Amino acid sequence: MWTKGQYARNGKKDVSGGRIELPLDVYNGMLAMLLKNLAPGRSETVHVIAFTPTPRLIRVELVVAGDQRVMVGDQARQAILYAVKPRLGPVLGFFASLFGRAPADDACVILAKDVPAFVRCDGPLFVNGPIWRIELTAAQ
């Protein structure tokens, strides 16, 4: 169940609500954990909910984009580079790109040897936002 509220020009609150059927593979906020737990080299397609302002189900492809060498302490290791690609569909994708509102792809690096570990993720935190790098850091 969801509800949306916003104030109209007359000062009264406009509230709408409804239900949305969710598939079993909705992973809002957990894509890095999902990538970490994928079998090495495996691609996957999942869904996330985007609130635009009403909820919308968005398909997201997690695609292996290659290998990347990373440093873990003083050792070089091979990690897997994943491309996280939101797919809006043909009609919504056309209008989103026409109005400059199409979400950008993210790039995530996962260390998959022995114990899987998150290394880094590069991408915007909101539509048309700057590219941010989120990565692990060592405590000093």
N, CA, C and O atoms as a DFTB+ gen file, in Angstrom:
560 C
 N C O
     1  1       0.847      -1.172       0.000
     2  2       0.000       0.000       0.000
     3  2       0.889       1.229       0.000
     4  3       1.859       1.278       0.755
     5  1       0.598       2.184      -0.793
     6  2       1.365       3.428      -0.833
     7  2       0.401       4.592      -0.834
     8  3      -0.734       4.483      -1.298
     9  1       0.866       5.693      -0.315
    10  2       0.101       6.929      -0.381
    11  2       1.034       8.040      -0.777
    12  3       2.227       8.007      -0.474
    13  1       0.492       9.017      -1.452
    14  2       1.274      10.160      -1.904
    15  2       0.496      11.394      -1.511
    16  3      -0.718      11.458      -1.703
    17  1       1.179      12.358      -0.968
    18  2       0.497      13.586      -0.602
    19  2       1.284      14.799      -1.050
    20  3       2.509      14.827      -0.937
    21  1       0.596      15.787      -1.551
    22  2       1.238      17.051      -1.894
    23  2       0.192      18.144      -1.741
    24  3      -1.009      17.900      -1.851
    25  1       0.667      19.330      -1.488
    26  2      -0.249      20.436      -1.269
    27  2      -0.623      21.084      -2.588
    28  3       0.244      21.416      -3.396
    29  1      -1.911      21.262      -2.800
    30  2      -2.403      21.952      -3.987
    31  2      -2.273      23.455      -3.765
    32  3      -1.928      23.896      -2.668
    33  1      -2.545      24.228      -4.786
    34  2      -2.417      25.688      -4.687
    35  2      -3.376      26.303      -3.666
    36  3      -3.093      27.365      -3.112
    37  1      -4.494      25.651      -3.421
    38  2      -5.453      26.210      -2.470
    39  2      -5.104      25.880      -1.022
    40  3      -5.862      26.246      -0.124
    41  1      -3.989      25.204      -0.760
    42  2      -3.548      24.894       0.588
    43  2      -4.055      23.571       1.124
    44  3      -3.639      23.141       2.199
    45  1      -4.951      22.916       0.389
    46  2      -5.452      21.614       0.817
    47  2      -4.501      20.530       0.333
    48  3      -3.882      20.640      -0.725
    49  1      -4.405      19.488       1.137
    50  2      -3.506      18.399       0.788
    51  2      -4.196      17.436      -0.180
    52  3      -5.305      16.967       0.079
    53  1      -3.528      17.151      -1.290
    54  2      -4.023      16.217      -2.291
    55  2      -3.373      14.867      -2.009
    56  3      -2.155      14.736      -2.137
    57  1      -4.153      13.868      -1.630
    58  2      -3.625      12.563      -1.260
    59  2      -4.182      11.521      -2.219
    60  3      -5.379      11.493      -2.504
    61  1      -3.301      10.675      -2.706
    62  2      -3.730       9.555      -3.525
    63  2      -3.053       8.302      -2.993
    64  3      -2.027       8.393      -2.321
    65  1      -3.601       7.160      -3.278
    66  2      -3.031       5.915      -2.779
    67  2      -3.387       4.768      -3.696
    68  3      -4.163       4.933      -4.637
    69  1      -2.831       3.626      -3.427
    70  2      -3.118       2.466      -4.249
    71  2      -2.242       1.301      -3.865
    72  3      -1.525       1.345      -2.865
    73  1      -2.306       0.272      -4.658
    74  2      -1.505      -0.932      -4.451
    75  2      -0.690      -1.189      -5.701
    76  3      -1.086      -0.836      -6.812
    77  1       0.459      -1.812      -5.494
    78  2       1.301      -2.216      -6.610
    79  2       1.730      -3.657      -6.356
    80  3       2.179      -4.000      -5.263
    81  1       1.589      -4.485      -7.370
    82  2       2.006      -5.881      -7.264
    83  2       3.513      -5.960      -7.468
    84  3       4.035      -5.473      -8.471
    85  1       4.204      -6.568      -6.527
    86  2       5.659      -6.655      -6.588
    87  2       6.095      -8.067      -6.935
    88  3       5.575      -9.033      -6.376
    89  1       7.050      -8.198      -7.857
    90  2       7.609      -9.527      -8.106
    91  2       8.529      -9.920      -6.949
    92  3       8.844      -9.095      -6.092
    93  1       8.949     -11.163      -6.931
    94  2       9.803     -11.649      -5.845
    95  2      11.227     -11.110      -5.903
    96  3      11.963     -11.218      -4.922
    97  1      11.632     -10.530      -7.035
    98  2      13.018     -10.088      -7.194
    99  2      13.165      -8.566      -7.101
   100  3      13.850      -7.967      -7.931
   101  1      12.536      -7.932      -6.110
   102  2      12.681      -6.492      -5.882
   103  2      13.805      -6.296      -4.880
   104  3      13.765      -6.856      -3.784
   105  1      14.813      -5.501      -5.247
   106  2      16.012      -5.347      -4.426
   107  2      16.359      -3.882      -4.202
   108  3      17.497      -3.490      -4.458
   109  1      15.444      -3.073      -3.742
   110  2      15.754      -1.672      -3.461
   111  2      16.809      -1.584      -2.359
   112  3      16.642      -2.162      -1.285
   113  1      17.893      -0.858      -2.630
   114  2      18.927      -0.625      -1.637
   115  2      19.846      -1.799      -1.379
   116  3      20.703      -1.722      -0.498
   117  1      19.692      -2.888      -2.121
   118  2      20.499      -4.074      -1.849
   119  2      21.269      -4.566      -3.071
   120  3      21.698      -5.720      -3.092
   121  1      21.456      -3.722      -4.094
   122  2      22.114      -4.197      -5.310
   123  2      23.565      -4.586      -5.071
   124  3      24.039      -5.561      -5.652
   125  1      24.285      -3.842      -4.222
   126  2      25.688      -4.191      -3.944
   127  2      25.765      -5.547      -3.250
   128  3      26.648      -6.348      -3.557
   129  1      24.853      -5.813      -2.320
   130  2      24.836      -7.111      -1.644
   131  2      24.476      -8.222      -2.617
   132  3      25.033      -9.318      -2.545
   133  1      23.551      -7.947      -3.524
   134  2      23.174      -8.928      -4.528
   135  2      24.353      -9.240      -5.448
   136  3      24.608     -10.405      -5.751
   137  1      25.073      -8.209      -5.894
   138  2      26.254      -8.423      -6.744
   139  2      27.300      -9.252      -6.018
   140  3      27.932     -10.126      -6.610
   141  1      27.477      -8.975      -4.744
   142  2      28.466      -9.698      -3.949
   143  2      28.121     -11.177      -3.835
   144  3      29.016     -12.014      -3.721
   145  1      26.833     -11.507      -3.864
   146  2      26.394     -12.888      -3.687
   147  2      26.076     -13.615      -4.985
   148  3      25.671     -14.777      -4.953
   149  1      26.251     -12.954      -6.127
   150  2      26.086     -13.642      -7.410
   151  2      27.253     -14.592      -7.632
   152  3      28.361     -14.362      -7.148
   153  1      26.988     -15.659      -8.368
   154  2      28.082     -16.542      -8.766
   155  2      29.043     -15.745      -9.645
   156  3      28.589     -14.970     -10.487
   157  1      30.352     -15.909      -9.476
   158  2      31.317     -15.117     -10.267
   159  2      31.063     -15.217     -11.763
   160  3      30.944     -16.311     -12.316
   161  1      30.983     -14.060     -12.409
   162  2      30.794     -13.995     -13.847
   163  2      29.361     -14.153     -14.310
   164  3      29.117     -14.219     -15.514
   165  1      28.404     -14.217     -13.398
   166  2      27.001     -14.412     -13.774
   167  2      26.280     -13.077     -13.872
   168  3      26.460     -12.210     -13.017
   169  1      25.471     -12.906     -14.899
   170  2      24.627     -11.727     -15.053
   171  2      23.235     -12.052     -14.521
   172  3      22.850     -13.219     -14.443
   173  1      22.487     -11.017     -14.158
   174  2      21.163     -11.216     -13.560
   175  2      20.278     -10.033     -13.915
   176  3      20.777      -8.938     -14.174
   177  1      18.979     -10.244     -13.928
   178  2      18.009      -9.169     -14.114
   179  2      17.084      -9.164     -12.909
   180  3      16.499     -10.190     -12.562
   181  1      16.951      -7.992     -12.266
   182  2      16.112      -7.837     -11.079
   183  2      15.247      -6.590     -11.256
   184  3      15.273      -5.966     -12.316
   185  1      14.493      -6.229     -10.241
   186  2      13.648      -5.040     -10.278
   187  2      13.900      -4.159      -9.067
   188  3      14.299      -4.643      -8.008
   189  1      13.664      -2.861      -9.229
   190  2      13.661      -1.900      -8.130
   191  2      12.392      -1.055      -8.274
   192  3      11.797      -0.981      -9.350
   193  1      11.997      -0.429      -7.180
   194  2      10.852       0.471      -7.203
   195  2      11.380       1.895      -7.229
   196  3      12.162       2.291      -6.364
   197  1      10.951       2.660      -8.220
   198  2      11.301       4.084      -8.300
   199  2      10.044       4.879      -7.968
   200  3       8.969       4.600      -8.499
   201  1      10.178       5.863      -7.094
   202  2       9.049       6.700      -6.711
   203  2       9.140       7.991      -7.511
   204  3       9.993       8.837      -7.241
   205  1       8.253       8.142      -8.504
   206  2       8.414       9.203      -9.512
   207  2       7.201      10.098      -9.726
   208  3       6.946      10.321     -10.910
   209  1       6.440      10.627      -8.865
   210  2       6.299      10.379      -7.433
   211  2       5.446       9.156      -7.133
   212  3       5.441       8.696      -5.992
   213  1       4.729       8.612      -8.101
   214  2       4.024       7.357      -7.847
   215  2       4.991       6.199      -8.053
   216  3       5.924       6.327      -8.845
   217  1       4.803       5.089      -7.378
   218  2       5.747       3.975      -7.513
   219  2       5.720       3.368      -8.908
   220  3       4.659       3.185      -9.505
   221  1       6.899       3.062      -9.407
   222  2       7.034       2.478     -10.746
   223  2       8.068       1.352     -10.650
   224  3       9.130       1.527     -10.053
   225  1       7.756       0.220     -11.231
   226  2       8.644      -0.937     -11.232
   227  2       9.639      -0.792     -12.380
   228  3       9.240      -0.669     -13.538
   229  1      10.927      -0.806     -12.065
   230  2      11.981      -0.636     -13.069
   231  2      12.831      -1.906     -13.120
   232  3      13.284      -2.402     -12.088
   233  1      13.040      -2.424     -14.324
   234  2      13.906      -3.589     -14.516
   235  2      15.358      -3.117     -14.532
   236  3      15.680      -2.111     -15.163
   237  1      16.228      -3.843     -13.840
   238  2      17.646      -3.487     -13.762
   239  2      18.465      -4.706     -14.177
   240  3      18.302      -5.793     -13.624
   241  1      19.348      -4.512     -15.159
   242  2      20.227      -5.587     -15.603
   243  2      21.575      -5.438     -14.905
   244  3      22.175      -4.363     -14.919
   245  1      22.041      -6.516     -14.300
   246  2      23.361      -6.570     -13.672
   247  2      24.231      -7.399     -14.607
   248  3      24.137      -8.626     -14.625
   249  1      25.078      -6.729     -15.381
   250  2      25.812      -7.362     -16.470
   251  2      27.300      -7.352     -16.159
   252  3      27.848      -6.337     -15.728
   253  1      27.949      -8.488     -16.382
   254  2      29.399      -8.551     -16.221
   255  2      30.037      -7.719     -17.333
   256  3      29.794      -7.961     -18.515
   257  1      30.853      -6.741     -16.947
   258  2      31.484      -5.847     -17.919
   259  2      32.975      -6.126     -18.056
   260  3      33.662      -5.427     -18.801
   261  1      33.483      -7.123     -17.360
   262  2      34.891      -7.472     -17.482
   263  2      35.554      -7.658     -16.130
   264  3      34.910      -7.653     -15.081
   265  1      36.858      -7.821     -16.197
   266  2      37.665      -7.963     -14.980
   267  2      38.413      -6.674     -14.720
   268  3      38.667      -5.894     -15.638
   269  1      38.762      -6.455     -13.470
   270  2      39.532      -5.272     -13.106
   271  2      40.520      -5.652     -12.021
   272  3      40.190      -6.398     -11.100
   273  1      41.712      -5.145     -12.134
   274  2      42.747      -5.410     -11.139
   275  2      42.622      -4.395     -10.008
   276  3      42.577      -3.190     -10.255
   277  1      42.566      -4.880      -8.770
   278  2      42.472      -4.006      -7.610
   279  2      43.583      -4.380      -6.628
   280  3      44.088      -5.503      -6.632
   281  1      43.945      -3.426      -5.803
   282  2      44.960      -3.664      -4.771
   283  2      44.264      -3.906      -3.440
   284  3      43.438      -3.099      -3.013
   285  1      44.593      -5.004      -2.789
   286  2      44.098      -5.326      -1.459
   287  2      45.334      -5.364      -0.563
   288  3      46.095      -6.331      -0.558
   289  1      45.507      -4.285       0.193
   290  2      46.750      -4.145       0.956
   291  2      47.892      -3.988      -0.029
   292  3      47.907      -3.047      -0.822
   293  1      48.847      -4.903       0.018
   294  2      49.968      -4.854      -0.918
   295  2      49.861      -5.942      -1.987
   296  3      50.827      -6.196      -2.707
   297  1      48.715      -6.575      -2.094
   298  2      48.525      -7.637      -3.073
   299  2      47.573      -7.196      -4.180
   300  3      46.552      -6.558      -3.921
   301  1      47.921      -7.546      -5.414
   302  2      47.041      -7.277      -6.554
   303  2      46.075      -8.449      -6.704
   304  3      46.486      -9.609      -6.675
   305  1      44.798      -8.142      -6.864
   306  2      43.765      -9.165      -7.027
   307  2      42.915      -8.850      -8.245
   308  3      42.815      -7.696      -8.662
   309  1      42.304      -9.883      -8.813
   310  2      41.363      -9.707      -9.909
   311  2      39.959      -9.585      -9.331
   312  3      39.555     -10.396      -8.498
   313  1      39.225      -8.589      -9.765
   314  2      37.849      -8.368      -9.343
   315  2      36.962      -8.343     -10.584
   316  3      37.445      -8.225     -11.710
   317  1      35.666      -8.455     -10.356
   318  2      34.704      -8.439     -11.450
   319  2      34.053      -7.064     -11.515
   320  3      33.589      -6.538     -10.504
   321  1      34.023      -6.486     -12.718
   322  2      33.368      -5.207     -12.953
   323  2      31.969      -5.483     -13.499
   324  3      31.811      -6.142     -14.526
   325  1      30.957      -4.970     -12.799
   326  2      29.568      -5.125     -13.217
   327  2      29.024      -3.783     -13.687
   328  3      29.326      -2.742     -13.104
   329  1      28.225      -3.815     -14.738
   330  2      27.471      -2.643     -15.178
   331  2      26.045      -2.827     -14.682
   332  3      25.416      -3.850     -14.954
   333  1      25.535      -1.835     -13.954
   334  2      24.174      -1.852     -13.429
   335  2      23.358      -0.940     -14.339
   336  3      23.508       0.282     -14.308
   337  1      22.482      -1.553     -15.159
   338  2      21.785      -0.822     -16.217
   339  2      20.277      -0.809     -15.991
   340  3      19.623      -1.839     -16.158
   341  1      19.709       0.347     -15.612
   342  2      18.250       0.435     -15.497
   343  2      17.612       0.429     -16.882
   344  3      18.064       1.140     -17.779
   345  1      16.566      -0.369     -17.055
   346  2      15.854      -0.471     -18.329
   347  2      14.416      -0.003     -18.109
   348  3      13.653      -0.640     -17.383
   349  1      14.056       1.105     -18.736
   350  2      12.750       1.713     -18.519
   351  2      11.668       1.182     -19.440
   352  3      10.485       1.410     -19.186
   353  1      12.031       0.497     -20.476
   354  2      11.047       0.071     -21.473
   355  2      11.060       1.041     -22.633
   356  3      11.587       2.146     -22.502
   357  1      10.490       0.656     -23.772
   358  2      10.603       1.489     -24.976
   359  2       9.908       2.849     -24.874
   360  3      10.497       3.861     -25.255
   361  1       8.688       2.897     -24.378
   362  2       7.949       4.167     -24.352
   363  2       8.502       5.101     -23.280
   364  3       8.841       6.249     -23.566
   365  1       8.591       4.609     -22.047
   366  2       9.112       5.429     -20.955
   367  2      10.572       5.806     -21.207
   368  3      10.979       6.931     -20.916
   369  1      11.361       4.875     -21.745
   370  2      12.764       5.159     -22.060
   371  2      12.911       6.253     -23.098
   372  3      13.803       7.095     -22.992
   373  1      12.039       6.249     -24.109
   374  2      12.082       7.284     -25.143
   375  2      11.811       8.657     -24.542
   376  3      12.564       9.602     -24.778
   377  1      10.727       8.769     -23.760
   378  2      10.382      10.072     -23.187
   379  2      11.388      10.511     -22.123
   380  3      11.675      11.702     -22.002
   381  1      11.926       9.569     -21.353
   382  2      12.944       9.924     -20.351
   383  2      14.194      10.460     -21.024
   384  3      14.768      11.441     -20.551
   385  1      14.634       9.843     -22.117
   386  2      15.824      10.350     -22.816
   387  2      15.525      11.658     -23.544
   388  3      16.396      12.522     -23.655
   389  1      14.293      11.806     -24.041
   390  2      13.902      13.040     -24.715
   391  2      13.951      14.237     -23.762
   392  3      14.377      15.324     -24.154
   393  1      13.521      14.043     -22.525
   394  2      13.499      15.122     -21.538
   395  2      14.730      15.134     -20.632
   396  3      14.777      15.893     -19.664
   397  1      15.726      14.301     -20.936
   398  2      16.960      14.289     -20.154
   399  2      16.794      13.725     -18.755
   400  3      17.505      14.130     -17.835
   401  1      15.861      12.792     -18.582
   402  2      15.588      12.222     -17.261
   403  2      15.911      10.730     -17.202
   404  3      15.510      10.054     -16.255
   405  1      16.620      10.213     -18.186
   406  2      16.964       8.788     -18.184
   407  2      18.052       8.525     -17.156
   408  3      19.038       9.260     -17.109
   409  1      17.898       7.491     -16.328
   410  2      18.917       7.196     -15.321
   411  2      20.192       6.667     -15.971
   412  3      20.142       5.925     -16.952
   413  1      21.324       7.058     -15.415
   414  2      22.618       6.617     -15.927
   415  2      22.958       5.231     -15.388
   416  3      22.423       4.800     -14.366
   417  1      23.847       4.547     -16.085
   418  2      24.335       3.255     -15.620
   419  2      25.321       3.458     -14.476
   420  3      25.992       4.487     -14.402
   421  1      25.404       2.482     -13.594
   422  2      26.405       2.460     -12.539
   423  2      27.443       1.409     -12.890
   424  3      27.173       0.499     -13.674
   425  1      28.623       1.531     -12.314
   426  2      29.674       0.525     -12.465
   427  2      30.104       0.107     -11.070
   428  3      30.503       0.945     -10.261
   429  1      30.024      -1.182     -10.788
   430  2      30.381      -1.698      -9.464
   431  2      31.473      -2.748      -9.613
   432  3      31.456      -3.554     -10.544
   433  1      32.416      -2.727      -8.687
   434  2      33.532      -3.674      -8.677
   435  2      33.373      -4.559      -7.446
   436  3      33.245      -4.066      -6.325
   437  1      33.383      -5.882      -7.672
   438  2      33.213      -6.860      -6.604
   439  2      34.398      -7.821      -6.640
   440  3      34.723      -8.377      -7.689
   441  1      35.031      -8.009      -5.505
   442  2      36.106      -8.984      -5.366
   443  2      35.450     -10.330      -5.134
   444  3      34.782     -10.513      -4.116
   445  1      35.617     -11.283      -6.047
   446  2      34.853     -12.524      -5.998
   447  2      35.683     -13.733      -5.573
   448  3      35.119     -14.809      -5.372
   449  1      36.961     -13.601      -5.433
   450  2      37.816     -14.732      -5.067
   451  2      37.704     -15.008      -3.578
   452  3      37.648     -14.069      -2.784
   453  1      37.670     -16.258      -3.186
   454  2      37.578     -16.696      -1.786
   455  2      36.317     -16.139      -1.129
   456  3      35.247     -16.733      -1.267
   457  1      36.414     -15.027      -0.426
   458  2      35.267     -14.405       0.238
   459  2      34.855     -13.188      -0.590
   460  3      35.646     -12.255      -0.724
   461  1      33.634     -13.168      -1.151
   462  2      33.201     -12.013      -1.958
   463  2      33.179     -10.734      -1.120
   464  3      32.803     -10.749       0.052
   465  1      33.591      -9.627      -1.747
   466  2      33.634      -8.355      -1.027
   467  2      33.335      -7.208      -1.982
   468  3      33.739      -7.223      -3.145
   469  1      32.618      -6.214      -1.465
   470  2      32.348      -4.988      -2.202
   471  2      33.634      -4.170      -2.247
   472  3      34.301      -4.012      -1.224
   473  1      33.992      -3.646      -3.428
   474  2      35.180      -2.815      -3.566
   475  2      34.790      -1.363      -3.831
   476  3      35.211      -0.452      -3.117
   477  1      33.971      -1.162      -4.878
   478  2      33.671       0.220      -5.276
   479  2      32.435       0.236      -6.183
   480  3      32.131      -0.739      -6.870
   481  1      31.736       1.374      -6.162
   482  2      30.612       1.588      -7.067
   483  2      30.658       3.045      -7.531
   484  3      30.765       3.954      -6.708
   485  1      30.578       3.268      -8.827
   486  2      30.587       4.607      -9.415
   487  2      29.251       4.846     -10.103
   488  3      28.818       4.046     -10.932
   489  1      28.599       5.956      -9.751
   490  2      27.337       6.286     -10.390
   491  2      26.657       7.441      -9.691
   492  3      27.056       7.826      -8.592
   493  1      25.633       7.998     -10.316
   494  2      24.897       9.103      -9.686
   495  2      23.976       8.568      -8.595
   496  3      23.510       7.431      -8.668
   497  1      23.720       9.391      -7.590
   498  2      22.806       9.012      -6.522
   499  2      21.377       9.448      -6.819
   500  3      20.448       9.048      -6.117
   501  1      21.195      10.265      -7.854
   502  2      19.872      10.676      -8.305
   503  2      19.972      11.027      -9.778
   504  3      21.069      11.228     -10.298
   505  1      18.823      11.105     -10.460
   506  2      18.798      11.363     -11.898
   507  2      19.451      12.710     -12.197
   508  3      19.151      13.709     -11.544
   509  1      20.335      12.731     -13.176
   510  2      21.099      13.907     -13.607
   511  2      22.034      14.433     -12.526
   512  3      22.499      15.570     -12.612
   513  1      22.314      13.625     -11.517
   514  2      23.251      14.029     -10.470
   515  2      24.679      13.742     -10.885
   516  3      24.910      13.073     -11.892
   517  1      25.651      14.244     -10.114
   518  2      27.051      13.976     -10.429
   519  2      27.396      12.508     -10.162
   520  3      26.712      11.827      -9.398
   521  1      28.455      12.041     -10.796
   522  2      28.926      10.677     -10.578
   523  2      29.694      10.654      -9.251
   524  3      30.650      11.406      -9.060
   525  1      29.263       9.790      -8.355
   526  2      29.912       9.633      -7.056
   527  2      30.622       8.295      -7.021
   528  3      30.157       7.328      -7.624
   529  1      31.731       8.233      -6.330
   530  2      32.431       6.971      -6.099
   531  2      32.259       6.607      -4.638
   532  3      32.636       7.368      -3.747
   533  1      31.692       5.446      -4.402
   534  2      31.537       4.908      -3.055
   535  2      32.462       3.704      -2.978
   536  3      32.329       2.755      -3.750
   537  1      33.406       3.752      -2.032
   538  2      34.358       2.659      -1.927
   539  2      34.757       2.436      -0.477
   540  3      34.500       3.266       0.395
   541  1      35.383       1.309      -0.247
   542  2      35.861       0.998       1.091
   543  2      37.088       1.843       1.403
   544  3      37.834       2.240       0.508
   545  1      37.276       2.102       2.668
   546  2      38.465       2.810       3.104
   547  2      39.030       2.110       4.333
   548  3      38.299       1.463       5.084
   549  1      40.308       2.244       4.526
   550  2      40.947       1.626       5.684
   551  2      40.899       2.568       6.872
   552  3      41.093       3.775       6.726
   553  1      40.640       2.018       8.043
   554  2      40.639       2.840       9.263
   555  2      42.074       3.197       9.636
   556  3      42.969       2.357       9.544
   557  1      42.291       4.419      10.050
   558  2      43.642       4.872      10.410
   559  2      43.819       4.891      11.893
   560  3      44.892       5.245      12.382
